[in-house]
């Protein structure tokens, strides 16, 4: 994936699997080994103060909108992370288990 495609992700508006707007993408997070975008963060919650990691697996673009494969409730209930800039291995493992991503390599 080139820089233009990463920029497109960064500039996207995220929508849940039911078509509800989640908000603007805060950050695009790359897989450490491959450099492929694997996660985005989106601010949700009271006053949009908590950033949630959302996997890009099974997501799709429609114009400038990014549609992810999970509902807002699933995203809101995802495990809490310490930082929205970089996941620890334990945090990433917890999110992978939560979203049931083991063995899944499908992304945008």
Residue pairs with C-beta under 8 A, 6 or more apart in sequence:
1 35
1 36
1 37
5 37
5 108
6 28
6 30
6 37
8 61
8 64
9 25
9 28
9 37
9 40
9 56
9 66
9 108
10 25
10 27
10 28
11 25
11 64
12 24
12 25
12 40
12 61
12 64
12 65
12 66
13 21
13 22
13 23
13 24
13 25
13 64
13 65
13 66
14 21
14 22
14 23
14 24
14 25
14 40
14 42
14 54
14 65
14 66
14 67
14 68
15 21
15 22
15 65
15 66
15 67
15 68
16 22
16 67
16 68
16 70
16 71
16 72
16 75
17 67
17 68
17 69
17 70
17 71
18 71
18 72
19 67
20 71
20 72
22 42
22 44
22 54
22 68
22 72
22 75
23 42
23 43
23 44
23 48
24 42
24 43
25 40
25 41
25 42
25 66
26 40
26 41
26 42
26 43
26 51
26 84
27 40
27 41
27 51
27 84
27 85
28 37
28 39
28 40
29 37
29 38
29 39
29 40
29 41
29 53
29 86
29 87
30 36
30 37
30 38
31 37
31 38
36 107
37 56
37 107
37 108
38 55
38 56
38 107
39 53
39 54
39 55
39 56
39 87
39 95
40 53
40 54
40 56
40 66
40 68
41 51
41 52
41 53
41 54
41 84
42 51
42 52
42 54
42 75
43 49
43 50
43 51
43 52
44 50
44 51
44 52
44 72
44 75
44 76
45 76
50 80
51 84
52 75
52 76
52 78
53 78
53 81
53 84
53 87
53 95
54 68
54 70
54 75
54 78
55 68
55 69
55 70
55 95
55 99
55 101
55 107
56 68
56 107
56 108
57 69
57 99
57 101
57 104
57 105
57 106
57 107
58 68
58 69
58 104
58 106
58 107
59 66
59 67
59 68
59 69
59 107
59 108
60 66
60 67
60 108
61 67
61 108
66 108
68 75
70 99
74 99
78 95
78 98
78 99
79 91
79 94
79 95
79 98
81 87
81 88
81 91
81 95
82 88
82 91
87 95
95 101
96 102
